[in-house]
Amino acid sequence: MIGRSPTTALRRHRDGGAPARPRRLIAVSIALLALVLLSAASLYLGSRLVPPATVSRILLDAATDLGSGQSASQRAEALGIAVQDYSAIIDLRLPRTVIAVAAGAALGLAGALMQVLTRNPLAEPGILGVNAGAAFTVVLAIVLLGVSSPLVFVAASLVGAFLATLAVFMIGTLGAGAISPERLTLAGVALGAVLAGLTSAFRLSNPREYSILLVWESGDLSQRGWETALPALPVVAIGVVLALLLAGPMNTLGLGEDMAASLGANVQRTRVLMVLAITLLAGSATALAGPIVFLGLMAPHVARWIVGPDQTRLLPLAALLSAVIMVLADVIARLVRWPGEVPVGIISALLGAPVLIILVRRRRASGL
């Protein structure tokens, strides 16, 4: 055992000593292939029938003429195709696919961090009240200010996520000094319940705005374009980088607080950064796609079942799997009522519930 770190020893012990690299590479390769194929399906399928050859020409033209500054009508005229077809691909399907991938990956990472932070295998991003805070501020913007701009939704969602996290920290650490996962969990659940009740009260008291709230809360991606994606994508990127950088410290934290501290790890700083990453990821995902359930709970379980509890392996795979499920749900949402659509939040719940029931019954999948 000389030369092996305690984290490596723990990893080998939990994996039963079997080499996990081939299994991880196979899982990541399959997930990447599935994500590419589903993203292609997302671009080629929709309520408007656009020939596949036309879609390919539009995408190739968009990739080779970045920054040209020409409008959709000008590019469509140059290609000799209908402007409606060009706009359907570039202004609707492409940003929608990007949003599904980004929101899915963010929710998968947030869920994995949430489960380690709270030491609860059934935890998900909403347990800290982040989703509830984001939803509440969006509702306030709609009901009180009468706004319907996706850019305002993004800003309000991120502000609500940060304020909810700050409130949970203040409540969870009040009079205790150190950060406790148990107190953070209880504070997050309590705050989330209060904000969810207030959100329902505002919604029911303003029937005129109910349709807007219903569309946003159901996770409908059909109305989301580049004006929604561009402001939130940098926040997602920061959250993803921070989460991946925390993989090593999270493994050390898994050895126990006393052992982690004896190895020189700053336990409290790691937890603060984990909460910050969860806030960035869950807040931006809520801004992009609305409150989506089960993804942040299901994807980390599937990843843990495949590659074990090592966070350096689990986090990237959880992000990929969650993105795959999100894009799959969005594609199904377009087809089940074609040419109409079903909100992707409903499809993700229908996909996630049975899979989660199967996974939590497996001892290995549910253990941290």
C-alpha positions as CSV (number, residue, x, y, z in Angstrom):
1,M,0.0,0.0,0.0
2,I,3.1,2.3,0.0
3,G,2.6,5.2,-2.4
4,R,-1.2,4.8,-2.5
5,S,-3.3,7.7,-1.2
6,P,-6.2,6.9,1.2
7,T,-8.6,8.0,-1.5
8,T,-7.2,5.4,-3.9
9,A,-7.4,2.8,-1.3
10,L,-11.0,3.6,-0.6
11,R,-11.7,3.6,-4.3
12,R,-10.2,0.1,-4.7
13,H,-12.0,-1.2,-1.6
14,R,-15.4,0.0,-2.8
15,D,-14.9,-1.2,-6.4
16,G,-13.9,-4.6,-5.1
17,G,-10.4,-4.3,-6.5
18,A,-11.5,-4.7,-10.1
19,P,-10.1,-2.3,-12.7
20,A,-12.8,0.3,-13.5
21,R,-11.2,2.1,-16.4
22,P,-12.5,0.0,-19.2
23,R,-16.0,0.1,-17.8
24,R,-15.8,3.9,-17.4
25,L,-14.5,4.4,-20.9
26,I,-17.2,2.2,-22.4
27,A,-19.9,4.0,-20.4
28,V,-18.6,7.5,-21.3
29,S,-18.3,6.5,-25.0
30,I,-21.8,5.1,-25.1
31,A,-23.2,8.2,-23.4
32,L,-21.3,10.5,-25.8
33,L,-22.6,8.6,-28.8
34,A,-26.2,8.7,-27.5
35,L,-25.9,12.4,-26.8
36,V,-24.6,13.1,-30.4
37,L,-27.4,11.0,-32.0
38,L,-30.1,12.5,-29.9
39,S,-28.9,16.0,-30.5
40,A,-29.0,15.3,-34.2
41,A,-32.5,14.0,-33.8
42,S,-33.4,17.1,-31.9
43,L,-32.2,19.2,-34.8
44,Y,-33.8,17.2,-37.6
45,L,-37.2,16.5,-35.9
46,G,-39.9,19.0,-35.1
47,S,-43.5,20.2,-35.8
48,R,-42.4,21.8,-39.0
49,L,-41.4,19.2,-41.7
50,V,-38.0,20.3,-43.0
51,P,-36.2,17.9,-45.4
52,P,-33.1,16.4,-43.8
53,A,-30.9,17.6,-46.7
54,T,-32.2,21.1,-46.1
55,V,-31.4,20.9,-42.4
56,S,-27.9,19.7,-43.2
57,R,-27.3,22.6,-45.6
58,I,-28.6,25.1,-43.0
59,L,-26.4,23.8,-40.2
60,L,-23.3,23.6,-42.5
61,D,-24.0,27.2,-43.6
62,A,-24.4,28.4,-40.0
63,A,-21.1,26.7,-39.0
64,T,-19.1,28.2,-41.9
65,D,-20.6,31.7,-41.8
66,L,-20.4,32.6,-38.1
67,G,-20.2,36.3,-37.5
68,S,-21.4,37.3,-40.9
69,G,-24.1,39.5,-39.4
70,Q,-26.6,38.6,-42.0
71,S,-30.3,38.0,-41.0
72,A,-32.1,34.7,-41.3
73,S,-34.0,36.0,-44.4
74,Q,-30.7,37.0,-46.1
75,R,-29.0,33.6,-45.4
76,A,-32.2,31.7,-46.5
77,E,-32.3,33.7,-49.7
78,A,-28.6,33.0,-50.3
79,L,-29.2,29.3,-49.9
80,G,-32.4,29.3,-51.9
81,I,-34.6,27.9,-49.2
82,A,-37.7,29.1,-47.3
83,V,-36.9,31.6,-44.6
84,Q,-39.3,29.7,-42.3
85,D,-37.2,26.6,-42.6
86,Y,-34.0,28.5,-41.9
87,S,-35.5,30.2,-38.9
88,A,-37.0,26.9,-37.5
89,I,-33.5,25.3,-37.4
90,I,-31.3,28.2,-36.4
91,D,-33.6,30.2,-34.1
92,L,-35.7,27.4,-32.6
93,R,-34.2,23.9,-32.8
94,L,-30.6,24.7,-32.4
95,P,-30.9,26.9,-29.2
96,R,-33.5,24.4,-27.9
97,T,-31.0,21.6,-28.3
98,V,-28.2,23.6,-26.6
99,I,-30.6,24.5,-23.7
100,A,-31.5,20.8,-23.2
101,V,-27.9,19.7,-23.1
102,A,-26.8,22.5,-20.8
103,A,-29.7,22.2,-18.4
104,G,-29.5,18.4,-18.3
105,A,-25.7,18.4,-17.6
106,A,-26.2,21.1,-14.9
107,L,-28.9,19.2,-13.1
108,G,-26.9,16.0,-13.2
109,L,-23.9,17.6,-11.6
110,A,-26.0,19.6,-9.1
111,G,-27.7,16.4,-8.0
112,A,-24.4,14.5,-7.6
113,L,-23.0,17.3,-5.5
114,M,-26.2,17.6,-3.5
115,Q,-26.1,13.9,-2.6
116,V,-22.5,14.1,-1.3
117,L,-23.0,17.3,0.5
118,T,-26.1,16.1,2.5
119,R,-24.9,12.4,2.7
120,N,-28.4,11.6,1.4
121,P,-28.6,9.3,-1.7
122,L,-32.2,10.6,-2.4
123,A,-31.2,14.2,-2.3
124,E,-31.7,16.5,-5.4
125,P,-30.9,20.1,-6.2
126,G,-34.2,21.4,-4.8
127,I,-33.4,20.2,-1.3
128,L,-31.5,23.4,-0.6
129,G,-34.4,25.5,-1.8
130,V,-32.4,26.7,-4.9
131,N,-35.1,25.7,-7.4
132,A,-37.9,27.1,-5.2
133,G,-36.0,30.4,-4.9
134,A,-35.5,30.6,-8.6
135,A,-39.1,29.8,-9.4
136,F,-40.4,32.3,-6.8
137,T,-38.5,35.2,-8.2
138,V,-39.6,34.4,-11.7
139,V,-43.2,34.3,-10.5
140,L,-42.7,37.7,-8.8
141,A,-41.4,39.1,-12.1
142,I,-44.4,37.8,-14.0
143,V,-47.1,38.6,-11.5
144,L,-45.9,41.9,-10.0
145,L,-43.9,43.4,-12.9
146,G,-45.9,41.9,-15.8
147,V,-42.7,40.9,-17.7
148,S,-42.6,38.0,-20.1
149,S,-39.0,38.4,-21.5
150,P,-36.8,35.3,-21.3
151,L,-33.9,37.5,-20.4
152,V,-35.7,38.7,-17.3
153,F,-36.6,35.1,-16.5
154,V,-32.9,34.2,-16.6
155,A,-31.9,37.2,-14.4
156,A,-34.7,36.6,-11.9
157,S,-34.0,32.9,-11.7
158,L,-30.3,33.4,-10.9
159,V,-31.0,36.1,-8.4
160,G,-33.6,33.9,-6.6
161,A,-31.2,31.0,-6.6
162,F,-28.5,33.1,-4.9
163,L,-30.8,34.6,-2.4
164,A,-32.3,31.2,-1.5
165,T,-28.8,29.8,-1.0
166,L,-27.8,32.8,1.2
167,A,-30.9,32.4,3.3
168,V,-30.3,28.7,3.8
169,F,-26.7,29.3,4.8
170,M,-27.8,31.9,7.4
171,I,-30.5,29.7,8.8
172,G,-28.5,26.5,8.7
173,T,-25.4,28.0,10.4
174,L,-27.2,30.4,12.9
175,G,-25.6,30.1,16.3
176,A,-23.6,27.0,15.3
177,G,-20.5,28.4,13.5
178,A,-19.6,25.3,11.5
179,I,-21.6,24.2,8.4
180,S,-23.7,21.1,9.1
181,P,-25.2,19.1,6.2
182,E,-28.2,18.2,8.4
183,R,-29.0,21.8,9.3
184,L,-28.5,22.9,5.7
185,T,-30.9,20.2,4.5
186,L,-33.6,21.1,7.1
187,A,-33.2,24.8,6.3
188,G,-33.5,24.1,2.6
189,V,-36.5,21.9,2.9
190,A,-38.3,24.5,5.1
191,L,-37.4,27.4,2.9
192,G,-38.4,25.5,-0.2
193,A,-41.8,24.7,1.3
194,V,-42.5,28.3,2.2
195,L,-41.5,29.6,-1.2
196,A,-43.5,26.9,-3.0
197,G,-46.5,27.9,-1.0
198,L,-46.1,31.6,-1.8
199,T,-45.6,30.7,-5.5
200,S,-48.8,28.8,-5.6
201,A,-50.6,31.7,-3.8
202,F,-49.4,34.2,-6.3
203,R,-50.3,31.9,-9.2
204,L,-53.9,31.2,-8.0
205,S,-54.5,34.9,-7.2
206,N,-53.6,36.0,-10.7
207,P,-55.6,33.9,-13.2
208,R,-54.7,36.3,-16.0
209,E,-51.0,35.3,-15.7
210,Y,-51.7,31.6,-15.0
211,S,-51.0,30.5,-18.6
212,I,-47.6,32.1,-18.6
213,L,-46.7,30.5,-15.2
214,L,-48.0,27.1,-16.3
215,V,-45.9,27.1,-19.4
216,W,-42.8,28.1,-17.5
217,E,-43.3,25.7,-14.6
218,S,-44.0,22.7,-16.8
219,G,-40.6,22.9,-18.4
220,D,-41.8,23.8,-21.9
221,L,-38.8,24.4,-24.2
222,S,-40.7,25.3,-27.3
223,Q,-40.7,29.1,-26.4
224,R,-37.0,29.2,-25.5
225,G,-34.4,30.6,-27.9
226,W,-31.0,32.2,-28.0
227,E,-32.3,35.1,-25.8
228,T,-32.8,32.5,-23.0
229,A,-29.7,30.4,-23.7
230,L,-26.9,33.1,-24.1
231,P,-27.2,34.8,-20.7
232,A,-27.4,31.5,-18.7
233,L,-24.7,29.4,-20.6
234,P,-21.7,31.2,-19.0
235,V,-23.1,30.5,-15.6
236,V,-23.6,26.9,-16.5
237,A,-19.9,26.7,-17.7
238,I,-18.6,28.2,-14.4
239,G,-20.7,25.8,-12.4
240,V,-19.5,22.8,-14.4
241,V,-15.8,23.8,-14.1
242,L,-16.2,24.4,-10.3
243,A,-18.0,21.0,-9.8
244,L,-15.3,19.1,-11.7
245,L,-12.5,20.8,-9.8
246,L,-14.2,19.7,-6.5
247,A,-14.2,16.0,-7.5
248,G,-10.9,15.3,-5.6
249,P,-11.8,17.2,-2.4
250,M,-15.2,15.5,-2.5
251,N,-13.4,12.1,-2.5
252,T,-11.4,13.1,0.5
253,L,-14.5,14.3,2.2
254,G,-16.0,10.9,1.7
255,L,-13.4,9.4,4.0
256,G,-15.1,11.2,6.9
257,E,-14.6,14.7,8.4
258,D,-11.9,13.6,10.8
259,M,-9.9,11.7,8.3
260,A,-10.3,14.5,5.7
261,A,-9.1,17.1,8.2
262,S,-6.1,15.0,9.2
263,L,-5.1,14.7,5.5
264,G,-5.1,18.5,5.3
265,A,-8.4,19.0,3.6
266,N,-10.4,22.2,4.4
267,V,-13.8,20.6,5.0
268,Q,-15.7,23.8,5.5
269,R,-14.3,25.5,2.4
270,T,-15.1,22.4,0.3
271,R,-18.7,22.5,1.5
272,V,-19.0,26.2,0.8
273,L,-17.7,25.7,-2.8
274,M,-20.0,22.7,-3.3
275,V,-23.0,24.9,-2.3
276,L,-21.8,27.6,-4.6
277,A,-21.5,25.1,-7.5
278,I,-25.0,23.7,-6.7
279,T,-26.4,27.2,-6.8
280,L,-24.8,28.1,-10.1
281,L,-25.9,24.8,-11.7
282,A,-29.4,24.5,-10.4
283,G,-30.2,28.2,-10.7
284,S,-29.0,28.4,-14.3
285,A,-30.8,25.1,-15.2
286,T,-34.0,26.4,-13.7
287,A,-33.5,29.6,-15.7
288,L,-33.0,27.7,-18.9
289,A,-35.6,25.0,-18.7
290,G,-37.9,25.7,-15.7
291,P,-38.2,23.4,-12.7
292,I,-37.3,19.9,-14.0
293,V,-37.7,17.0,-11.6
294,F,-35.9,13.7,-11.2
295,L,-32.9,14.4,-13.5
296,G,-30.7,15.6,-10.6
297,L,-31.8,12.6,-8.6
298,M,-31.7,9.9,-11.2
299,A,-28.5,10.5,-13.2
300,P,-26.1,10.4,-10.3
301,H,-27.6,7.0,-9.2
302,V,-27.1,5.6,-12.7
303,A,-23.5,6.9,-12.9
304,R,-22.7,5.5,-9.4
305,W,-24.1,2.1,-10.4
306,I,-21.8,2.1,-13.5
307,V,-18.5,3.5,-12.2
308,G,-18.8,3.5,-8.4
309,P,-18.6,6.3,-5.9
310,D,-15.3,7.9,-7.1
311,Q,-16.3,11.5,-7.9
312,T,-13.7,12.0,-10.6
313,R,-15.4,9.3,-12.6
314,L,-19.0,9.9,-11.4
315,L,-19.4,13.6,-12.0
316,P,-18.5,13.6,-15.8
317,L,-20.7,10.6,-16.4
318,A,-23.6,12.0,-14.4
319,A,-23.5,15.2,-16.4
320,L,-23.5,13.2,-19.7
321,L,-26.3,10.9,-18.7
322,S,-28.4,13.7,-17.4
323,A,-27.9,15.6,-20.7
324,V,-28.8,12.5,-22.7
325,I,-32.0,12.0,-20.7
326,M,-33.0,15.6,-21.1
327,V,-32.5,15.6,-24.8
328,L,-34.3,12.3,-25.1
329,A,-37.2,13.7,-23.1
330,D,-37.3,16.8,-25.4
331,V,-37.4,14.7,-28.6
332,I,-40.2,12.5,-27.2
333,A,-42.1,15.6,-26.1
334,R,-42.2,16.7,-29.8
335,L,-43.4,13.4,-31.2
336,V,-46.0,12.1,-28.8
337,R,-48.6,14.8,-29.9
338,W,-47.2,15.7,-33.3
339,P,-47.6,18.4,-34.6
340,G,-48.3,19.6,-31.1
341,E,-46.0,19.2,-28.1
342,V,-45.9,18.0,-24.5
343,P,-43.8,20.0,-21.9
344,V,-40.5,18.3,-21.5
345,G,-40.9,18.4,-17.7
346,I,-43.7,16.0,-17.9
347,I,-41.8,13.6,-20.1
348,S,-38.7,13.7,-17.8
349,A,-40.9,12.8,-14.8
350,L,-42.4,9.9,-16.7
351,L,-39.0,8.6,-17.7
352,G,-37.4,9.2,-14.4
353,A,-39.9,7.8,-12.0
354,P,-39.7,4.1,-13.0
355,V,-36.0,4.1,-13.5
356,L,-35.5,5.7,-10.1
357,I,-37.7,3.1,-8.5
358,I,-35.6,0.3,-10.0
359,L,-32.3,2.0,-9.0
360,V,-33.1,2.8,-5.4
361,R,-34.0,-0.8,-4.8
362,R,-30.4,-1.8,-5.8
363,R,-28.1,-1.6,-2.7
364,R,-25.1,-0.5,-4.7
365,A,-26.9,2.2,-6.6
366,S,-28.4,3.8,-3.5
367,G,-25.2,3.7,-1.4
368,L,-22.9,6.7,-1.2
